[in-house]
């Protein structure tokens, strides 16, 4: 690559050039593509739905394709699965690539609508193996889902060293105030087991650098 000297920096210690990237593709693990038929289907109960989110989180750890987090979007009433996401931050060099964010992204593409709460769509639910972080919490109202189910708690995530970011303590009430129902502690122990499996594997624990408390 030819580099042009446009830097005003007085030192020359960094990389000479990095590409100016204008396009990026987010890719879920190959095993998820291969086994799509296994995950597609109808999941009637909260536990049924969470079992899928926890299973993909565990598989993501087993296959070493990302962090110990999984999420699915389902149609709230029927339980029909719309999309799946797993954590891909490190593998995709993408800070935002949390399981919930990728589930939102894939759901939007699936229904061809940025708003999962659109009038012509069935009400949608986010099912996440662990409580949403500050980013994912912020995205939940934008996404249009009407309901959220969580497995592991914030404290369980922090126990293995991850940081949830700056998140209001009353986040459930804040979502409720926007008409979004929240159910917590669904298959919590199973979700915790995946977190602990990841921690025991010696894989990278990254955080948001925010808290010195
Ligand atoms: Zn998140």
Boltz pocket constraint, residues with backbone or C-beta under 6 A from the ligand:
constraints:
  - pocket:
      binder: B
      contacts: [[A, 98], [A, 99], [A, 100], [A, 132], [A, 133], [A, 134], [A, 135], [A, 136], [A, 137]]
      max_distance: 6.0
